[in-house]
Amino acid sequence: MRASLEVADIFHSAGPAYRAAHAGHLSIGQLKVMTAIENCRTAALGGHVEACDDCGHWRIAYNSCRNRHCPKCQGAAARTWLAAREADLLPVGYFHVVFTVPAEIADIAWQNKAVVYDLLFRAAADTMLTIAADPKHLGARVGITAVLHTWGSALTHHPHVHMIVPGGGIAPDGTRWISSRPAFLLPVRVLGALFRRLFLTRLLALFDAGKLVFFSTLAGLAIRKVFLRHLSPIRKKRWVVYAKPPFAGPQAVLAYLSRYTHRVAISNRRLIGFDETGVTFRYKDYRRDGAERQQVMTLATDEFIRRFLIHVLPRGFHRIRHYGLLACSAHKDTMALARRLLGVAAPAEEPEPGEQPDHRPPCPCCGGHMTIIETFARWCQPRAPPTAAFPAQRHAP
């Protein structure tokens, strides 16, 4: 069912004026995202006509844009991704760990998205793998699924990495599975200290290699002495690493992943209103507790669009990554070893690839199966009424 207000509605109404006002200041990627969201599930992308095998009800379904920033397209993508991940779950507790960078780093990341977001991933993963492998802590090689989010609830720029980590890992000699304590994985203060050191050391290396650019209010940071002065306060500041209690079983892990892996900066269901005063939406104020955490904000339309577009990722950038036991290079062998050490049967072999699963919603009239009876190209409409199946019982959608 279509939401009463969508990001696409805001882009349709205010997008042309925004593009004209900011001509030359929007990247190709941002322009493509706006166009994709505006055209998603409209005649601009073509579509098909479905008819119910039982009652003859028919409906028009327009194609999705499949852009990873589109609020309407991520549900199906998440379901497909999760189906592939389900076989990797082990019968152990799973922890949720979050690595966040200070505001001074977020400012640099805004102007250097590809290199600094990549550094955030690598520094956080190396921190987890290093501390987990330390015999003083866990003494094992763990697996990590990491997801990048670049936003706060109010659409501000707030880059951070969410990690799902099993409560244990394989011993260095590969002969046993080492379990973590039931409600404790690794000390967050130790993680934070190493994360800070790794990140800042590698950030300075990027600067010295000429891989960082600075402009506008940060232009002065191009001078090494100024850059070091900018980083000086955060060398002594505690960097926040947050660890939640373990999930209640594998299905809870999947439910969590389905909410986080393919999330976009703001979902359509958070939008409340759109008029001449701006865009009103719900957000969470994490400085408050209880019922007061849920707040409502109104932003000028141009500011809402600006905040949405700052979260457009660089082309080809992978926002879901796997490390340790789940790293692609050794994933199959290490997971087989983990199951053997845990005494878990290997997942059933998948059947030979055949027809793709049918994700079409059932008939809204009788719950029957919907069959495609006609397709039409971009910027076209189907013939009306649709072609000759079910002539006696056809309804308008």
Buried (B, 14 or more C-beta within 10 A) or exposed (E): EEBEBBBBBBBBEBBEEBBEEBEEEBEEBBBBBBBBBBBBBBBBBBBBBBBBEBBBBBBBBBBBBBBBBBBBBBBEBBEEBBEEBEEBBBEBBBBBBBBBBBEEBBBBBBBBBBBBBBBBBBBBBBBBBBBBBBEEBBEBBBBBBBBBBBBBBBBBBBBBBBBBBBBBBBBEEEEEBBBBEEEBBBBBEBBBBBBBBBBBEBBBEBBEEEBBEBEEEBEEBBEEEBBEEBBEEBEEEEBBBBBEEBBEEBEEBBBBBBEBBBBBBBBBEBBBEBEEEBBBBBBEBEEEEEEEEEEEBBBEBBEBBBBBBBBBBEEEBEBBBBBBBBBEEEBEEBBEBBBEBBEBEEEEEEEEEEEEEEEEEEBBBEEBBBBEBBEBEEEEEBEEEBEEBBEEEBBEE
